[in-house]
């Protein structure tokens, strides 16, 4: 049986933060590129922006949990 270091834990908060940042960046690119190449209807664009905002909030919460500004 192999034991992996904690840093490679697939469910670690640090890894989750990286995944959320990647998903946010992908949404950013999709929203930015939704102009002439692939026009999106207004409802789809609003949904993407809402999801991006939710991801940003989740990222901020996770960052705060991983690196609190003041001692607890």
Predicted model as a PDB file, atoms N, CA, C, CB and O in Angstrom, pLDDT in the B-factor column:
MODEL        1                                                                  
ATOM      1  N   UNK A   1       0.844  -1.177   0.000  1.00 47.00           N  
ATOM      2  CA  UNK A   1       0.000   0.000   0.000  1.00 47.00           C  
ATOM      3  C   UNK A   1       0.886   1.236   0.000  1.00 47.00           C  
ATOM      4  CB  UNK A   1      -0.958   0.000   1.215  1.00 47.00           C  
ATOM      5  O   UNK A   1       1.804   1.358   0.811  1.00 47.00           O  
ATOM      6  N   UNK A   2       0.599   2.152  -0.920  1.00 48.00           N  
ATOM      7  CA  UNK A   2       1.385   3.378  -1.020  1.00 48.00           C  
ATOM      8  C   UNK A   2       0.744   4.467  -0.181  1.00 48.00           C  
ATOM      9  CB  UNK A   2       1.514   3.834  -2.486  1.00 48.00           C  
ATOM     10  O   UNK A   2      -0.479   4.592  -0.128  1.00 48.00           O  
ATOM     11  N   UNK A   3       1.578   5.244   0.467  1.00 48.00           N  
ATOM     12  CA  UNK A   3       1.108   6.395   1.244  1.00 48.00           C  
ATOM     13  C   UNK A   3       1.587   7.654   0.548  1.00 48.00           C  
ATOM     14  CB  UNK A   3       1.618   6.342   2.727  1.00 48.00           C  
ATOM     15  O   UNK A   3       2.772   7.792   0.244  1.00 48.00           O  
ATOM     16  N   UNK A   4       0.673   8.565   0.299  1.00 48.00           N  
ATOM     17  CA  UNK A   4       1.011   9.813  -0.364  1.00 48.00           C  
ATOM     18  C   UNK A   4       1.105  10.923   0.667  1.00 48.00           C  
ATOM     19  CB  UNK A   4      -0.027  10.161  -1.448  1.00 48.00           C  
ATOM     20  O   UNK A   4       0.362  10.930   1.648  1.00 48.00           O  
ATOM     21  N   UNK A   5       2.011  11.855   0.449  1.00 53.00           N  
ATOM     22  CA  UNK A   5       2.112  12.996   1.366  1.00 53.00           C  
ATOM     23  C   UNK A   5       0.813  13.797   1.379  1.00 53.00           C  
ATOM     24  CB  UNK A   5       3.292  13.906   0.969  1.00 53.00           C  
ATOM     25  O   UNK A   5       0.019  13.733   0.440  1.00 53.00           O  
ATOM     26  N   UNK A   6       0.617  14.531   2.427  1.00 49.00           N  
ATOM     27  CA  UNK A   6      -0.591  15.338   2.586  1.00 49.00           C  
ATOM     28  C   UNK A   6      -0.738  16.329   1.436  1.00 49.00           C  
ATOM     29  CB  UNK A   6      -0.563  16.083   3.928  1.00 49.00           C  
ATOM     30  O   UNK A   6      -1.863  16.633   1.036  1.00 49.00           O  
ATOM     31  N   UNK A   7       0.360  16.840   0.895  1.00 52.00           N  
ATOM     32  CA  UNK A   7       0.301  17.846  -0.160  1.00 52.00           C  
ATOM     33  C   UNK A   7      -0.393  17.329  -1.418  1.00 52.00           C  
ATOM     34  CB  UNK A   7       1.698  18.312  -0.505  1.00 52.00           C  
ATOM     35  O   UNK A   7      -0.934  18.125  -2.186  1.00 52.00           O  
ATOM     36  N   UNK A   8      -0.390  16.025  -1.644  1.00 56.00           N  
ATOM     37  CA  UNK A   8      -0.995  15.484  -2.852  1.00 56.00           C  
ATOM     38  C   UNK A   8      -2.415  14.985  -2.607  1.00 56.00           C  
ATOM     39  CB  UNK A   8      -0.143  14.361  -3.400  1.00 56.00           C  
ATOM     40  O   UNK A   8      -3.000  14.340  -3.477  1.00 56.00           O  
ATOM     41  N   UNK A   9      -2.966  15.270  -1.454  1.00 71.00           N  
ATOM     42  CA  UNK A   9      -4.327  14.870  -1.144  1.00 71.00           C  
ATOM     43  C   UNK A   9      -5.287  15.499  -2.149  1.00 71.00           C  
ATOM     44  CB  UNK A   9      -4.701  15.274   0.298  1.00 71.00           C  
ATOM     45  O   UNK A   9      -5.324  16.721  -2.296  1.00 71.00           O  
ATOM     46  N   UNK A  10      -6.063  14.663  -2.841  1.00 71.00           N  
ATOM     47  CA  UNK A  10      -6.968  15.149  -3.875  1.00 71.00           C  
ATOM     48  C   UNK A  10      -8.130  15.961  -3.318  1.00 71.00           C  
ATOM     49  CB  UNK A  10      -7.501  13.993  -4.665  1.00 71.00           C  
ATOM     50  O   UNK A  10      -8.808  16.666  -4.065  1.00 71.00           O  
ATOM     51  N   UNK A  11      -8.363  15.868  -2.027  1.00 80.00           N  
ATOM     52  CA  UNK A  11      -9.483  16.568  -1.419  1.00 80.00           C  
ATOM     53  C   UNK A  11      -9.032  17.681  -0.473  1.00 80.00           C  
ATOM     54  CB  UNK A  11     -10.354  15.587  -0.674  1.00 80.00           C  
ATOM     55  O   UNK A  11      -9.820  18.150   0.348  1.00 80.00           O  
ATOM     56  N   UNK A  12      -7.796  18.101  -0.579  1.00 90.00           N  
ATOM     57  CA  UNK A  12      -7.291  19.132   0.317  1.00 90.00           C  
ATOM     58  C   UNK A  12      -7.896  20.490  -0.049  1.00 90.00           C  
ATOM     59  CB  UNK A  12      -5.749  19.192   0.261  1.00 90.00           C  
ATOM     60  O   UNK A  12      -8.228  20.733  -1.209  1.00 90.00           O  
ATOM     61  N   UNK A  13      -8.036  21.363   0.937  1.00 90.00           N  
ATOM     62  CA  UNK A  13      -8.555  22.712   0.654  1.00 90.00           C  
ATOM     63  C   UNK A  13      -7.679  23.474  -0.336  1.00 90.00           C  
ATOM     64  CB  UNK A  13      -8.671  23.511   1.948  1.00 90.00           C  
ATOM     65  O   UNK A  13      -8.186  24.260  -1.135  1.00 90.00           O  
ATOM     66  N   UNK A  14      -6.378  23.246  -0.288  1.00 92.00           N  
ATOM     67  CA  UNK A  14      -5.469  23.933  -1.212  1.00 92.00           C  
ATOM     68  C   UNK A  14      -5.745  23.513  -2.651  1.00 92.00           C  
ATOM     69  CB  UNK A  14      -4.003  23.639  -0.847  1.00 92.00           C  
ATOM     70  O   UNK A  14      -5.769  24.342  -3.560  1.00 92.00           O  
ATOM     71  N   UNK A  15      -5.952  22.221  -2.840  1.00 94.00           N  
ATOM     72  CA  UNK A  15      -6.252  21.726  -4.188  1.00 94.00           C  
ATOM     73  C   UNK A  15      -7.609  22.251  -4.653  1.00 94.00           C  
ATOM     74  CB  UNK A  15      -6.234  20.175  -4.220  1.00 94.00           C  
ATOM     75  O   UNK A  15      -7.764  22.628  -5.815  1.00 94.00           O  
ATOM     76  N   UNK A  16      -8.575  22.277  -3.767  1.00 94.00           N  
ATOM     77  CA  UNK A  16      -9.901  22.794  -4.105  1.00 94.00           C  
ATOM     78  C   UNK A  16      -9.803  24.262  -4.525  1.00 94.00           C  
ATOM     79  CB  UNK A  16     -10.870  22.639  -2.906  1.00 94.00           C  
ATOM     80  O   UNK A  16     -10.483  24.693  -5.456  1.00 94.00           O  
ATOM     81  N   UNK A  17      -8.955  25.023  -3.837  1.00 95.00           N  
ATOM     82  CA  UNK A  17      -8.756  26.428  -4.173  1.00 95.00           C  
ATOM     83  C   UNK A  17      -8.186  26.567  -5.588  1.00 95.00           C  
ATOM     84  CB  UNK A  17      -7.820  27.099  -3.148  1.00 95.00           C  
ATOM     85  O   UNK A  17      -8.627  27.423  -6.355  1.00 95.00           O  
ATOM     86  N   UNK A  18      -7.227  25.743  -5.925  1.00 95.00           N  
ATOM     87  CA  UNK A  18      -6.637  25.767  -7.264  1.00 95.00           C  
ATOM     88  C   UNK A  18      -7.694  25.440  -8.315  1.00 95.00           C  
ATOM     89  CB  UNK A  18      -5.462  24.771  -7.359  1.00 95.00           C  
ATOM     90  O   UNK A  18      -7.771  26.100  -9.351  1.00 95.00           O  
ATOM     91  N   UNK A  19      -8.506  24.422  -8.046  1.00 96.00           N  
ATOM     92  CA  UNK A  19      -9.549  24.033  -8.989  1.00 96.00           C  
ATOM     93  C   UNK A  19     -10.568  25.153  -9.183  1.00 96.00           C  
ATOM     94  CB  UNK A  19     -10.250  22.763  -8.509  1.00 96.00           C  
ATOM     95  O   UNK A  19     -11.002  25.412 -10.305  1.00 96.00           O  
ATOM     96  N   UNK A  20     -10.948  25.814  -8.097  1.00 97.00           N  
ATOM     97  CA  UNK A  20     -11.906  26.915  -8.186  1.00 97.00           C  
ATOM     98  C   UNK A  20     -11.321  28.081  -8.977  1.00 97.00           C  
ATOM     99  CB  UNK A  20     -12.320  27.382  -6.784  1.00 97.00           C  
ATOM    100  O   UNK A  20     -12.022  28.700  -9.778  1.00 97.00           O  
ATOM    101  N   UNK A  21     -10.055  28.382  -8.760  1.00 97.00           N  
ATOM    102  CA  UNK A  21      -9.408  29.470  -9.503  1.00 97.00           C  
ATOM    103  C   UNK A  21      -9.355  29.153 -11.000  1.00 97.00           C  
ATOM    104  CB  UNK A  21      -7.982  29.717  -8.963  1.00 97.00           C  
ATOM    105  O   UNK A  21      -9.550  30.035 -11.837  1.00 97.00           O  
ATOM    106  N   UNK A  22      -9.091  27.887 -11.323  1.00 97.00           N  
ATOM    107  CA  UNK A  22      -9.051  27.478 -12.731  1.00 97.00           C  
ATOM    108  C   UNK A  22     -10.438  27.595 -13.363  1.00 97.00           C  
ATOM    109  CB  UNK A  22      -8.527  26.028 -12.861  1.00 97.00           C  
ATOM    110  O   UNK A  22     -10.574  28.085 -14.485  1.00 97.00           O  
ATOM    111  N   UNK A  23     -11.457  27.148 -12.647  1.00 97.00           N  
ATOM    112  CA  UNK A  23     -12.819  27.239 -13.154  1.00 97.00           C  
ATOM    113  C   UNK A  23     -13.228  28.703 -13.352  1.00 97.00           C  
ATOM    114  CB  UNK A  23     -13.794  26.535 -12.195  1.00 97.00           C  
ATOM    115  O   UNK A  23     -13.892  29.043 -14.332  1.00 97.00           O  
ATOM    116  N   UNK A  24     -12.826  29.564 -12.412  1.00 97.00           N  
ATOM    117  CA  UNK A  24     -13.127  30.995 -12.517  1.00 97.00           C  
ATOM    118  C   UNK A  24     -12.440  31.588 -13.748  1.00 97.00           C  
ATOM    119  CB  UNK A  24     -12.679  31.746 -11.236  1.00 97.00           C  
ATOM    120  O   UNK A  24     -13.043  32.375 -14.478  1.00 97.00           O  
ATOM    121  N   UNK A  25     -11.196  31.214 -13.976  1.00 97.00           N  
ATOM    122  CA  UNK A  25     -10.459  31.726 -15.134  1.00 97.00           C  
ATOM    123  C   UNK A  25     -11.110  31.258 -16.442  1.00 97.00           C  
ATOM    124  CB  UNK A  25      -8.983  31.268 -15.078  1.00 97.00           C  
ATOM    125  O   UNK A  25     -11.187  32.022 -17.405  1.00 97.00           O  
ATOM    126  N   UNK A  26     -11.571  30.019 -16.476  1.00 96.00           N  
ATOM    127  CA  UNK A  26     -12.242  29.504 -17.666  1.00 96.00           C  
ATOM    128  C   UNK A  26     -13.536  30.268 -17.933  1.00 96.00           C  
ATOM    129  CB  UNK A  26     -12.533  28.007 -17.510  1.00 96.00           C  
ATOM    130  O   UNK A  26     -13.843  30.593 -19.080  1.00 96.00           O  
ATOM    131  N   UNK A  27     -14.292  30.554 -16.877  1.00 95.00           N  
ATOM    132  CA  UNK A  27     -15.519  31.332 -17.038  1.00 95.00           C  
ATOM    133  C   UNK A  27     -15.203  32.747 -17.511  1.00 95.00           C  
ATOM    134  CB  UNK A  27     -16.306  31.377 -15.719  1.00 95.00           C  
ATOM    135  O   UNK A  27     -15.901  33.291 -18.367  1.00 95.00           O  
ATOM    136  N   UNK A  28     -14.151  33.339 -16.953  1.00 94.00           N  
ATOM    137  CA  UNK A  28     -13.713  34.670 -17.389  1.00 94.00           C  
ATOM    138  C   UNK A  28     -13.463  34.681 -18.897  1.00 94.00           C  
ATOM    139  CB  UNK A  28     -12.434  35.099 -16.631  1.00 94.00           C  
ATOM    140  O   UNK A  28     -13.944  35.556 -19.617  1.00 94.00           O  
ATOM    141  N   UNK A  29     -12.701  33.691 -19.353  1.00 92.00           N  
ATOM    142  CA  UNK A  29     -12.364  33.616 -20.774  1.00 92.00           C  
ATOM    143  C   UNK A  29     -13.615  33.402 -21.619  1.00 92.00           C  
ATOM    144  CB  UNK A  29     -11.357  32.487 -21.027  1.00 92.00           C  
ATOM    145  O   UNK A  29     -13.757  34.013 -22.679  1.00 92.00           O  
ATOM    146  N   UNK A  30     -14.510  32.553 -21.169  1.00 89.00           N  
ATOM    147  CA  UNK A  30     -15.742  32.285 -21.907  1.00 89.00           C  
ATOM    148  C   UNK A  30     -16.603  33.539 -22.020  1.00 89.00           C  
ATOM    149  CB  UNK A  30     -16.533  31.165 -21.232  1.00 89.00           C  
ATOM    150  O   UNK A  30     -17.159  33.832 -23.078  1.00 89.00           O  
ATOM    151  N   UNK A  31     -16.705  34.266 -20.923  1.00 89.00           N  
ATOM    152  CA  UNK A  31     -17.500  35.500 -20.922  1.00 89.00           C  
ATOM    153  C   UNK A  31     -16.845  36.553 -21.814  1.00 89.00           C  
ATOM    154  CB  UNK A  31     -17.665  36.045 -19.479  1.00 89.00           C  
ATOM    155  O   UNK A  31     -17.529  37.237 -22.575  1.00 89.00           O  
ATOM    156  N   UNK A  32     -15.526  36.683 -21.721  1.00 86.00           N  
ATOM    157  CA  UNK A  32     -14.812  37.669 -22.543  1.00 86.00           C  
ATOM    158  C   UNK A  32     -14.906  37.337 -24.031  1.00 86.00           C  
ATOM    159  CB  UNK A  32     -13.343  37.745 -22.121  1.00 86.00           C  
ATOM    160  O   UNK A  32     -14.977  38.233 -24.872  1.00 86.00           O  
ATOM    161  N   UNK A  33     -14.905  36.032 -24.350  1.00 83.00           N  
ATOM    162  CA  UNK A  33     -14.931  35.598 -25.746  1.00 83.00           C  
ATOM    163  C   UNK A  33     -16.344  35.485 -26.311  1.00 83.00           C  
ATOM    164  CB  UNK A  33     -14.233  34.273 -25.879  1.00 83.00           C  
ATOM    165  O   UNK A  33     -16.520  35.075 -27.458  1.00 83.00           O  
ATOM    166  N   UNK A  34     -17.336  35.839 -25.526  1.00 80.00           N  
ATOM    167  CA  UNK A  34     -18.714  35.651 -25.969  1.00 80.00           C  
ATOM    168  C   UNK A  34     -19.189  36.756 -26.904  1.00 80.00           C  
ATOM    169  CB  UNK A  34     -19.628  35.575 -24.777  1.00 80.00           C  
ATOM    170  O   UNK A  34     -20.391  36.973 -27.055  1.00 80.00           O  
ATOM    171  N   UNK A  35     -18.270  37.433 -27.514  1.00 72.00           N  
ATOM    172  CA  UNK A  35     -18.619  38.514 -28.435  1.00 72.00           C  
ATOM    173  C   UNK A  35     -18.985  37.984 -29.808  1.00 72.00           C  
ATOM    174  CB  UNK A  35     -17.470  39.497 -28.554  1.00 72.00           C  
ATOM    175  O   UNK A  35     -19.987  37.285 -29.962  1.00 72.00           O  
ATOM    176  N   UNK A  36     -18.189  38.310 -30.791  1.00 59.00           N  
ATOM    177  CA  UNK A  36     -18.507  38.002 -32.183  1.00 59.00           C  
ATOM    178  C   UNK A  36     -18.360  36.517 -32.515  1.00 59.00           C  
ATOM    179  CB  UNK A  36     -17.622  38.810 -33.097  1.00 59.00           C  
ATOM    180  O   UNK A  36     -19.137  35.982 -33.305  1.00 59.00           O  
ATOM    181  N   UNK A  37     -17.375  35.850 -31.922  1.00 63.00           N  
ATOM    182  CA  UNK A  37     -17.124  34.451 -32.277  1.00 63.00           C  
ATOM    183  C   UNK A  37     -18.276  33.535 -31.888  1.00 63.00           C  
ATOM    184  CB  UNK A  37     -15.851  33.970 -31.615  1.00 63.00           C  
ATOM    185  O   UNK A  37     -18.781  32.765 -32.705  1.00 63.00           O  
ATOM    186  N   UNK A  38     -18.681  33.633 -30.633  1.00 66.00           N  
ATOM    187  CA  UNK A  38     -19.763  32.775 -30.136  1.00 66.00           C  
ATOM    188  C   UNK A  38     -20.732  33.627 -29.334  1.00 66.00           C  
ATOM    189  CB  UNK A  38     -19.208  31.602 -29.265  1.00 66.00           C  
ATOM    190  O   UNK A  38     -20.666  33.651 -28.105  1.00 66.00           O  
ATOM    191  N   UNK A  39     -21.608  34.311 -30.000  1.00 71.00           N  
ATOM    192  CA  UNK A  39     -22.535  35.161 -29.240  1.00 71.00           C  
ATOM    193  C   UNK A  39     -23.460  34.322 -28.356  1.00 71.00           C  
ATOM    194  CB  UNK A  39     -23.372  36.030 -30.197  1.00 71.00           C  
ATOM    195  O   UNK A  39     -23.990  33.297 -28.785  1.00 71.00           O  
ATOM    196  N   UNK A  40     -23.640  34.771 -27.133  1.00 77.00           N  
ATOM    197  CA  UNK A  40     -24.527  34.103 -26.190  1.00 77.00           C  
ATOM    198  C   UNK A  40     -25.770  34.958 -25.993  1.00 77.00           C  
ATOM    199  CB  UNK A  40     -23.812  33.842 -24.836  1.00 77.00           C  
ATOM    200  O   UNK A  40     -25.723  36.185 -26.076  1.00 77.00           O  
ATOM    201  N   UNK A  41     -26.876  34.284 -25.731  1.00 86.00           N  
ATOM    202  CA  UNK A  41     -28.068  35.058 -25.432  1.00 86.00           C  
ATOM    203  C   UNK A  41     -27.902  35.691 -24.046  1.00 86.00           C  
ATOM    204  CB  UNK A  41     -29.350  34.165 -25.497  1.00 86.00           C  
ATOM    205  O   UNK A  41     -27.063  35.266 -23.252  1.00 86.00           O  
ATOM    206  N   UNK A  42     -28.705  36.696 -23.778  1.00 89.00           N  
ATOM    207  CA  UNK A  42     -28.574  37.470 -22.540  1.00 89.00           C  
ATOM    208  C   UNK A  42     -28.726  36.602 -21.295  1.00 89.00           C  
ATOM    209  CB  UNK A  42     -29.604  38.584 -22.513  1.00 89.00           C  
ATOM    210  O   UNK A  42     -28.000  36.792 -20.320  1.00 89.00           O  
ATOM    211  N   UNK A  43     -29.656  35.657 -21.315  1.00 92.00           N  
ATOM    212  CA  UNK A  43     -29.886  34.790 -20.160  1.00 92.00           C  
ATOM    213  C   UNK A  43     -28.665  33.916 -19.878  1.00 92.00           C  
ATOM    214  CB  UNK A  43     -31.122  33.910 -20.391  1.00 92.00           C  
ATOM    215  O   UNK A  43     -28.252  33.777 -18.727  1.00 92.00           O  
ATOM    216  N   UNK A  44     -28.094  33.334 -20.916  1.00 89.00           N  
ATOM    217  CA  UNK A  44     -26.892  32.499 -20.735  1.00 89.00           C  
ATOM    218  C   UNK A  44     -25.735  33.322 -20.188  1.00 89.00           C  
ATOM    219  CB  UNK A  44     -26.482  31.841 -22.068  1.00 89.00           C  
ATOM    220  O   UNK A  44     -25.002  32.870 -19.308  1.00 89.00           O  
ATOM    221  N   UNK A  45     -25.577  34.523 -20.711  1.00 90.00           N  
ATOM    222  CA  UNK A  45     -24.500  35.394 -20.247  1.00 90.00           C  
ATOM    223  C   UNK A  45     -24.699  35.765 -18.777  1.00 90.00           C  
ATOM    224  CB  UNK A  45     -24.425  36.665 -21.112  1.00 90.00           C  
ATOM    225  O   UNK A  45     -23.741  35.772 -18.004  1.00 90.00           O  
ATOM    226  N   UNK A  46     -25.927  36.070 -18.394  1.00 93.00           N  
ATOM    227  CA  UNK A  46     -26.209  36.392 -16.987  1.00 93.00           C  
ATOM    228  C   UNK A  46     -25.919  35.197 -16.081  1.00 93.00           C  
ATOM    229  CB  UNK A  46     -27.676  36.835 -16.819  1.00 93.00           C  
ATOM    230  O   UNK A  46     -25.382  35.357 -14.985  1.00 93.00           O  
ATOM    231  N   UNK A  47     -26.274  34.010 -16.542  1.00 94.00           N  
ATOM    232  CA  UNK A  47     -26.014  32.802 -15.737  1.00 94.00           C  
ATOM    233  C   UNK A  47     -24.523  32.568 -15.560  1.00 94.00           C  
ATOM    234  CB  UNK A  47     -26.657  31.571 -16.390  1.00 94.00           C  
ATOM    235  O   UNK A  47     -24.072  32.212 -14.472  1.00 94.00           O  
ATOM    236  N   UNK A  48     -23.756  32.769 -16.630  1.00 94.00           N  
ATOM    237  CA  UNK A  48     -22.302  32.615 -16.535  1.00 94.00           C  
ATOM    238  C   UNK A  48     -21.707  33.637 -15.569  1.00 94.00           C  
ATOM    239  CB  UNK A  48     -21.654  32.761 -17.922  1.00 94.00           C  
ATOM    240  O   UNK A  48     -20.835  33.302 -14.767  1.00 94.00           O  
ATOM    241  N   UNK A  49     -22.170  34.863 -15.643  1.00 94.00           N  
ATOM    242  CA  UNK A  49     -21.655  35.908 -14.749  1.00 94.00           C  
ATOM    243  C   UNK A  49     -22.027  35.625 -13.299  1.00 94.00           C  
ATOM    244  CB  UNK A  49     -22.192  37.282 -15.166  1.00 94.00           C  
ATOM    245  O   UNK A  49     -21.236  35.882 -12.391  1.00 94.00           O  
ATOM    246  N   UNK A  50     -23.226  35.098 -13.083  1.00 97.00           N  
ATOM    247  CA  UNK A  50     -23.644  34.749 -11.722  1.00 97.00           C  
ATOM    248  C   UNK A  50     -22.786  33.617 -11.174  1.00 97.00           C  
ATOM    249  CB  UNK A  50     -25.131  34.349 -11.695  1.00 97.00           C  
ATOM    250  O   UNK A  50     -22.369  33.653 -10.016  1.00 97.00           O  
ATOM    251  N   UNK A  51     -22.522  32.617 -12.004  1.00 97.00           N  
ATOM    252  CA  UNK A  51     -21.675  31.497 -11.584  1.00 97.00           C  
ATOM    253  C   UNK A  51     -20.263  31.995 -11.277  1.00 97.00           C  
ATOM    254  CB  UNK A  51     -21.636  30.398 -12.678  1.00 97.00           C  
ATOM    255  O   UNK A  51     -19.646  31.563 -10.303  1.00 97.00           O  
ATOM    256  N   UNK A  52     -19.754  32.903 -12.110  1.00 97.00           N  
ATOM    257  CA  UNK A  52     -18.416  33.465 -11.881  1.00 97.00           C  
ATOM    258  C   UNK A  52     -18.368  34.214 -10.555  1.00 97.00           C  
ATOM    259  CB  UNK A  52     -18.018  34.408 -13.037  1.00 97.00           C  
ATOM    260  O   UNK A  52     -17.388  34.104  -9.818  1.00 97.00           O  
ATOM    261  N   UNK A  53     -19.402  34.964 -10.248  1.00 97.00           N  
ATOM    262  CA  UNK A  53     -19.471  35.691  -8.986  1.00 97.00           C  
ATOM    263  C   UNK A  53     -19.529  34.728  -7.796  1.00 97.00           C  
ATOM    264  CB  UNK A  53     -20.691  36.621  -8.976  1.00 97.00           C  
ATOM    265  O   UNK A  53     -18.877  34.958  -6.778  1.00 97.00           O  
ATOM    266  N   UNK A  54     -20.301  33.661  -7.923  1.00 97.00           N  
ATOM    267  CA  UNK A  54     -20.370  32.655  -6.859  1.00 97.00           C  
ATOM    268  C   UNK A  54     -19.006  32.009  -6.632  1.00 97.00           C  
ATOM    269  CB  UNK A  54     -21.414  31.577  -7.202  1.00 97.00           C  
ATOM    270  O   UNK A  54     -18.604  31.774  -5.493  1.00 97.00           O  
ATOM    271  N   UNK A  55     -18.305  31.728  -7.717  1.00 97.00           N  
ATOM    272  CA  UNK A  55     -16.965  31.148  -7.598  1.00 97.00           C  
ATOM    273  C   UNK A  55     -16.017  32.118  -6.909  1.00 97.00           C  
ATOM    274  CB  UNK A  55     -16.418  30.767  -8.980  1.00 97.00           C  
ATOM    275  O   UNK A  55     -15.221  31.717  -6.060  1.00 97.00           O  
ATOM    276  N   UNK A  56     -16.103  33.397  -7.276  1.00 97.00           N  
ATOM    277  CA  UNK A  56     -15.236  34.401  -6.649  1.00 97.00           C  
ATOM    278  C   UNK A  56     -15.476  34.465  -5.143  1.00 97.00           C  
ATOM    279  CB  UNK A  56     -15.472  35.786  -7.278  1.00 97.00           C  
ATOM    280  O   UNK A  56     -14.532  34.555  -4.359  1.00 97.00           O  
ATOM    281  N   UNK A  57     -16.741  34.416  -4.750  1.00 97.00           N  
ATOM    282  CA  UNK A  57     -17.067  34.444  -3.327  1.00 97.00           C  
ATOM    283  C   UNK A  57     -16.566  33.195  -2.614  1.00 97.00           C  
ATOM    284  CB  UNK A  57     -18.571  34.584  -3.134  1.00 97.00           C  
ATOM    285  O   UNK A  57     -16.051  33.276  -1.499  1.00 97.00           O  
ATOM    286  N   UNK A  58     -16.714  32.053  -3.251  1.00 96.00           N  
ATOM    287  CA  UNK A  58     -16.246  30.796  -2.665  1.00 96.00           C  
ATOM    288  C   UNK A  58     -14.727  30.791  -2.526  1.00 96.00           C  
ATOM    289  CB  UNK A  58     -16.702  29.605  -3.519  1.00 96.00           C  
ATOM    290  O   UNK A  58     -14.189  30.322  -1.523  1.00 96.00           O  
ATOM    291  N   UNK A  59     -14.046  31.313  -3.535  1.00 96.00           N  
ATOM    292  CA  UNK A  59     -12.581  31.421  -3.487  1.00 96.00           C  
ATOM    293  C   UNK A  59     -12.165  32.313  -2.326  1.00 96.00           C  
ATOM    294  CB  UNK A  59     -12.022  31.980  -4.823  1.00 96.00           C  
ATOM    295  O   UNK A  59     -11.246  31.972  -1.580  1.00 96.00           O  
ATOM    296  N   UNK A  60     -12.829  33.445  -2.168  1.00 95.00           N  
ATOM    297  CA  UNK A  60     -12.494  34.369  -1.075  1.00 95.00           C  
ATOM    298  C   UNK A  60     -12.710  33.714   0.287  1.00 95.00           C  
ATOM    299  CB  UNK A  60     -13.338  35.652  -1.179  1.00 95.00           C  
ATOM    300  O   UNK A  60     -11.893  33.885   1.192  1.00 95.00           O  
ATOM    301  N   UNK A  61     -13.792  32.973   0.437  1.00 95.00           N  
ATOM    302  CA  UNK A  61     -14.062  32.278   1.703  1.00 95.00           C  
ATOM    303  C   UNK A  61     -12.987  31.241   2.000  1.00 95.00           C  
ATOM    304  CB  UNK A  61     -15.440  31.605   1.663  1.00 95.00           C  
ATOM    305  O   UNK A  61     -12.512  31.131   3.130  1.00 95.00           O  
ATOM    306  N   UNK A  62     -12.612  30.483   0.976  1.00 94.00           N  
ATOM    307  CA  UNK A  62     -11.607  29.441   1.164  1.00 94.00           C  
ATOM    308  C   UNK A  62     -10.237  30.045   1.466  1.00 94.00           C  
ATOM    309  CB  UNK A  62     -11.528  28.548  -0.078  1.00 94.00           C  
ATOM    310  O   UNK A  62      -9.498  29.528   2.303  1.00 94.00           O  
ATOM    311  N   UNK A  63      -9.900  31.139   0.782  1.00 93.00           N  
ATOM    312  CA  UNK A  63      -8.634  31.820   1.057  1.00 93.00           C  
ATOM    313  C   UNK A  63      -8.586  32.310   2.505  1.00 93.00           C  
ATOM    314  CB  UNK A  63      -8.436  33.003   0.087  1.00 93.00           C  
ATOM    315  O   UNK A  63      -7.560  32.187   3.175  1.00 93.00           O  
ATOM    316  N   UNK A  64      -9.684  32.857   2.975  1.00 92.00           N  
ATOM    317  CA  UNK A  64      -9.741  33.352   4.346  1.00 92.00           C  
ATOM    318  C   UNK A  64      -9.608  32.200   5.338  1.00 92.00           C  
ATOM    319  CB  UNK A  64     -11.052  34.116   4.588  1.00 92.00           C  
ATOM    320  O   UNK A  64      -8.944  32.336   6.366  1.00 92.00           O  
ATOM    321  N   UNK A  65     -10.231  31.081   5.035  1.00 90.00           N  
ATOM    322  CA  UNK A  65     -10.141  29.923   5.919  1.00 90.00           C  
ATOM    323  C   UNK A  65      -8.735  29.347   5.953  1.00 90.00           C  
ATOM    324  CB  UNK A  65     -11.124  28.854   5.485  1.00 90.00           C  
ATOM    325  O   UNK A  65      -8.290  28.860   6.992  1.00 90.00           O  
ATOM    326  N   UNK A  66      -8.035  29.396   4.832  1.00 88.00           N  
ATOM    327  CA  UNK A  66      -6.688  28.843   4.769  1.00 88.00           C  
ATOM    328  C   UNK A  66      -5.638  29.801   5.334  1.00 88.00           C  
ATOM    329  CB  UNK A  66      -6.342  28.493   3.337  1.00 88.00           C  
ATOM    330  O   UNK A  66      -4.604  29.362   5.838  1.00 88.00           O  
ATOM    331  N   UNK A  67      -5.901  31.102   5.253  1.00 87.00           N  
ATOM    332  CA  UNK A  67      -4.931  32.098   5.695  1.00 87.00           C  
ATOM    333  C   UNK A  67      -5.657  33.218   6.429  1.00 87.00           C  
ATOM    334  CB  UNK A  67      -4.124  32.660   4.496  1.00 87.00           C  
ATOM    335  O   UNK A  67      -5.784  34.321   5.897  1.00 87.00           O  
ATOM    336  N   UNK A  68      -6.131  32.953   7.634  1.00 74.00           N  
ATOM    337  CA  UNK A  68      -6.862  34.000   8.368  1.00 74.00           C  
ATOM    338  C   UNK A  68      -5.961  35.201   8.634  1.00 74.00           C  
ATOM    339  CB  UNK A  68      -7.414  33.448   9.702  1.00 74.00           C  
ATOM    340  O   UNK A  68      -4.771  35.049   8.907  1.00 74.00           O  
ATOM    341  N   UNK A  69      -6.537  36.381   8.551  1.00 70.00           N  
ATOM    342  CA  UNK A  69      -5.760  37.624   8.724  1.00 70.00           C  
ATOM    343  C   UNK A  69      -5.420  37.897  10.189  1.00 70.00           C  
ATOM    344  CB  UNK A  69      -6.536  38.812   8.153  1.00 70.00           C  
ATOM    345  O   UNK A  69      -4.375  38.471  10.494  1.00 70.00           O  
ATOM    346  N   UNK A  70      -6.312  37.480  11.092  1.00 67.00           N  
ATOM    347  CA  UNK A  70      -6.072  37.723  12.508  1.00 67.00           C  
ATOM    348  C   UNK A  70      -6.048  36.389  13.252  1.00 67.00           C  
ATOM    349  CB  UNK A  70      -7.156  38.667  13.100  1.00 67.00           C  
ATOM    350  O   UNK A  70      -6.749  35.454  12.865  1.00 67.00           O  
ATOM    351  N   UNK A  71      -5.256  36.292  14.303  1.00 64.00           N  
ATOM    352  CA  UNK A  71      -5.226  35.036  15.051  1.00 64.00           C  
ATOM    353  C   UNK A  71      -6.578  34.744  15.679  1.00 64.00           C  
ATOM    354  CB  UNK A  71      -4.145  35.081  16.130  1.00 64.00           C  
ATOM    355  O   UNK A  71      -7.282  35.635  16.155  1.00 64.00           O  
ATOM    356  N   UNK A  72      -6.909  33.465  15.661  1.00 57.00           N  
ATOM    357  CA  UNK A  72      -8.208  33.062  16.222  1.00 57.00           C  
ATOM    358  C   UNK A  72      -8.143  32.929  17.726  1.00 57.00           C  
ATOM    359  CB  UNK A  72      -8.671  31.745  15.611  1.00 57.00           C  
ATOM    360  O   UNK A  72      -9.145  32.598  18.360  1.00 57.00           O  
TER     361      UNK A  72                                                      
ENDMDL                                                                          
END                                                                             
